[in-house]
């Protein structure tokens, strides 16, 4: 018995590498500064564990 032929056939119209958006160039510097401050606070030696977790969570959200 011959294998069944597929009902539909997929074709590639565009690949992911074509027409990449230029969003990386338009990142707000204020947001990057806030993320950096959160990371600095999270990895500071004199910060409690709860405060470090909160700072990491906030930096991921931004």
C-alpha positions as CSV (number, residue, x, y, z in Angstrom):
1,X,0.0,0.0,0.0
2,X,1.4,3.4,-1.0
3,X,1.8,6.1,1.7
4,X,-0.9,8.8,1.8
5,X,-0.2,12.0,0.0
6,X,-0.6,15.1,2.2
7,X,-3.8,17.2,1.7
8,X,-2.0,20.5,2.0
9,X,1.5,21.6,1.1
10,X,3.5,24.3,3.0
11,X,5.7,26.8,1.2
12,X,8.1,29.4,2.6
13,X,7.3,32.9,1.4
14,X,9.7,34.9,3.6
15,X,12.4,33.7,5.9
16,X,12.9,35.2,9.4
17,X,16.2,36.9,8.3
18,X,14.5,39.1,5.7
19,X,13.3,42.6,6.7
20,X,14.3,42.6,10.3
21,X,12.8,45.5,12.3
22,X,15.1,48.2,13.5
23,X,13.8,48.3,17.0
24,X,17.2,47.7,18.7
25,X,18.2,51.2,17.6
26,X,15.3,52.9,19.3
27,X,15.7,51.7,22.9
28,X,14.9,54.4,25.4
29,X,18.1,55.4,27.4
30,X,16.1,56.1,30.5
31,X,14.7,52.5,30.5
32,X,18.2,51.1,30.1
33,X,19.4,53.3,33.0
34,X,16.6,52.0,35.2
35,X,17.3,48.4,34.3
36,X,21.0,48.9,35.1
37,X,20.1,50.5,38.5
38,X,17.9,47.5,39.3
39,X,20.6,45.0,38.4
40,X,23.2,47.0,40.4
41,X,20.9,46.9,43.4
42,X,20.1,43.2,43.0
43,X,23.8,42.2,43.0
44,X,25.0,44.6,45.7
45,X,26.5,42.9,48.7
46,X,24.5,44.7,51.4
47,X,21.0,44.0,49.9
48,X,18.5,41.6,51.5
49,X,17.4,38.6,49.5
50,X,13.9,39.9,49.2
51,X,15.1,43.2,47.9
52,X,17.4,41.5,45.4
53,X,14.6,39.3,44.1
54,X,12.4,42.3,43.7
55,X,15.1,44.2,41.8
56,X,15.7,41.3,39.5
57,X,12.0,40.9,38.9
58,X,11.6,44.6,38.0
59,X,14.6,44.6,35.7
60,X,13.1,41.6,33.8
61,X,9.7,43.3,33.5
62,X,11.3,46.5,32.0
